[in-house]
């Protein structure tokens, strides 16, 4: 592939135009973003802004700061369409900061094919839908991507500048105030800083900054009495309290494993002969597989009408049962055992396992959405993972690897497009439900 500045500009211009076309045709291939936007519109702080913000009691997403942003954009743009267009252009910061972070981590030249890696973001149906419908997912990911950028700047400097630590923490906090579960990445960053800094004034200052930035959340919980956990603990048609049973654990563990495996496929395919041979299977693989299969058969019970990940949906769509999903769950489990188990003694593997634990905790509420991990996982695999399968894929990126990754991304985008066609009627039903059942929702927030 011939890489030069002209070709790069043409490719990104084409992808930008495709996003504008999606905006023109009200694209929502990820499904649900248009209906979410209608709720945002009914929750905007239109009158008595300060009182509304300080006494915001809506117990679900979006978070107040996202509504603040949309309210502000509404005021300066005087038009709903322009507000959405502004958010669309702000969303372009996500692939831009992915590019900046890649350049910090891998120090590539202008003609390196890594400069095209951010293009895969444009094939994410979730990124596109959130861009077009002003989703809080993209606004949060903007701040998280900036946070990752400053962490990589910290990682690459010998002096371990305190300014990078502060900026990493600040932007992570902003991301968390839009999507609260992003705060869990603080666990990963704390461990990384602890291993680098030990007990030092920089680490103590990092802890102090975190406490300081947590005050707004404390205000909402203790003063305004907002129940952030309410929407996560009470789910389902009958608003039943979720209990963290073995079944809930098996659901979360198996579904998230298959989602992580799905996005790891391009990274693993070129290493199948080396890492995934039968001879590499140890006794542990068979023991874990037998236990895991037993748990799946007797305790897997994901009965929500939404979420579940691609393999769960395919299994029920094609066979109307979970058997195909069980197979992919076993494959996913063994793939990650082979990737991480043999090198678990290394410090870098410990970091990776903490990162995996963080990813598992992102959906602690028990309802597992694909959108939580797309396009987030590309940032994780390209920038944070230390395992050689992910690191070498990006570090030694070739035309063959890049084409494989793009083909994978386009295939998933096409699958989402087909899925959206077959579910148009259901999405319209949801939109009608919102319009009928939330006529007075703003009155409680203004």
Residue pairs with C-beta under 8 A, 6 or more apart in sequence:
1 113
1 399
1 402
1 403
3 111
3 112
3 113
3 115
3 116
4 111
5 110
8 115
8 116
11 116
11 119
12 119
15 119
15 122
16 92
18 122
19 88
19 122
19 128
19 131
19 132
20 88
21 27
22 128
22 131
22 132
23 84
23 85
23 88
23 131
23 132
26 34
26 132
27 128
27 129
27 132
28 34
28 129
28 132
28 133
28 420
28 427
29 125
29 128
29 129
29 413
29 416
29 417
29 419
29 420
30 125
30 126
30 128
30 129
30 130
30 371
30 416
30 420
31 129
31 419
31 420
31 423
31 427
32 129
32 427
32 430
33 129
33 130
33 132
33 133
33 135
34 129
34 133
34 427
34 431
35 427
35 430
35 431
35 434
36 62
36 133
36 135
37 84
37 133
37 134
37 135
38 431
38 434
38 435
38 438
39 62
39 434
39 438
39 441
40 62
40 66
40 67
40 70
40 134
40 136
41 80
42 438
42 441
42 442
43 58
43 62
43 67
43 441
43 442
43 445
44 67
44 70
44 71
44 74
44 442
45 52
45 53
45 67
45 68
45 71
45 445
45 446
46 71
46 442
46 446
47 446
48 446
49 71
52 445
52 446
53 64
53 68
54 224
55 224
56 64
56 67
56 220
56 224
56 226
56 445
57 224
57 225
57 226
57 444
57 445
58 444
58 445
59 226
59 227
59 228
59 230
59 231
60 230
60 231
61 136
61 179
61 231
62 136
62 178
63 136
63 177
63 178
63 179
63 180
64 220
65 174
65 177
65 178
66 136
66 139
66 140
66 178
69 139
70 83
70 87
70 134
73 82
73 83
73 86
73 87
74 80
74 83
77 83
77 86
83 134
84 132
84 133
84 134
87 131
87 134
87 135
87 138
87 139
88 131
88 132
90 138
90 139
90 142
91 127
91 130
91 131
91 138
91 142
93 142
93 145
93 146
94 121
94 127
94 138
94 141
94 142
94 145
94 375
95 118
95 119
95 121
95 122
96 118
97 142
97 145
97 146
97 148
97 149
98 117
98 118
98 121
98 145
98 378
98 379
98 382
98 383
99 115
99 117
99 118
100 149
101 145
101 148
101 149
101 152
101 379
101 382
101 383
102 108
102 114
102 115
102 117
102 118
102 382
102 383
102 394
103 114
104 149
104 152
104 153
104 156
105 152
105 156
105 382
105 383
106 112
106 114
106 394
106 395
108 114
108 115
112 397
113 397
113 398
113 399
113 402
114 394
114 397
116 402
117 382
117 394
117 397
117 402
117 405
119 406
120 375
120 378
120 405
120 406
120 409
121 127
121 375
121 378
122 128
123 406
123 409
123 410
123 412
123 413
124 374
124 375
124 409
124 413
125 374
125 412
125 413
125 416
125 417
126 137
126 370
126 371
126 374
126 375
127 138
127 374
127 375
129 135
130 136
130 137
130 138
131 138
136 178
136 179
137 179
137 371
139 178
140 175
140 176
140 178
140 179
140 182
141 175
141 375
141 376
142 175
143 171
143 172
143 174
143 175
143 178
144 171
144 172
144 175
144 182
144 185
144 376
144 379
145 379
146 167
146 171
147 167
147 168
147 169
147 170
147 171
147 172
147 175
147 185
148 168
148 379
148 383
148 384
150 164
150 167
150 168
150 171
151 164
151 168
151 189
151 192
152 383
153 161
153 164
154 160
154 161
154 164
154 165
154 168
155 192
157 164
160 196
160 197
160 202
162 202
162 205
165 193
165 202
165 205
165 206
165 209
166 205
166 209
168 189
169 186
169 189
169 206
169 209
169 210
169 213
170 209
170 213
172 182
172 183
172 185
172 186
172 189
173 183
173 210
173 213
173 214
175 182
176 182
176 183
176 186
177 216
177 217
180 217
180 228
181 361
181 362
181 363
181 364
181 372
184 358
184 361
184 362
185 358
186 210
187 354
187 357
187 358
188 351
188 354
188 355
188 358
188 384
190 206
191 350
191 351
191 354
192 351
193 202
193 203
193 206
194 203
195 347
195 351
197 203
197 206
217 228
220 226
220 228
221 228
231 365
232 242
232 364
232 365
232 366
233 241
233 242
233 365
234 240
234 241
234 242
235 242
235 304
235 365
235 366
235 367
236 304
242 248
242 365
242 366
244 366
246 295
246 299
247 299
247 300
247 301
248 366
250 295
250 296
250 299
250 300
250 301
251 300
251 301
251 302
251 366
251 368
252 360
252 363
252 364
252 366
252 368
253 360
254 292
254 296
254 300
254 325
254 329
254 332
255 302
255 307
255 308
255 309
255 312
255 368
256 309
256 359
256 360
256 363
256 368
256 373
257 329
257 332
257 333
257 336
258 309
258 310
258 311
258 312
258 325
258 328
258 329
258 332
259 309
259 310
259 368
259 370
259 373
260 332
260 336
260 356
260 359
260 373
260 377
261 328
261 331
261 332
261 335
261 336
262 309
262 310
262 311
263 373
263 374
263 377
263 378
263 381
264 335
264 381
264 389
264 390
265 408
266 393
266 401
266 404
266 405
266 408
267 381
267 389
267 390
267 393
268 275
268 276
268 335
268 339
268 389
269 404
270 393
270 400
270 401
270 404
271 389
275 338
275 339
275 389
276 335
276 338
280 338
281 334
281 338
282 341
284 337
284 341
285 334
285 337
285 338
288 333
288 334
288 337
289 330
289 333
289 334
292 329
292 330
292 333
293 326
293 330
296 322
296 326
296 329
296 330
297 326
300 322
300 326
302 308
302 312
302 368
304 367
306 367
306 369
307 367
307 368
307 369
307 370
308 368
309 368
309 370
310 370
310 412
310 415
311 324
311 325
311 328
311 329
312 322
312 325
314 324
314 325
315 321
315 322
315 323
315 324
315 325
315 328
316 322
316 325
318 324
336 356
339 387
339 389
340 349
340 352
340 353
340 356
340 387
343 349
343 387
344 350
344 353
348 386
348 387
349 386
349 387
351 384
351 386
352 385
352 386
352 387
355 380
355 384
355 385
359 373
359 377
359 380
362 372
362 373
363 369
363 372
381 390
381 393
381 394
382 390
382 394
385 391
393 401
420 427
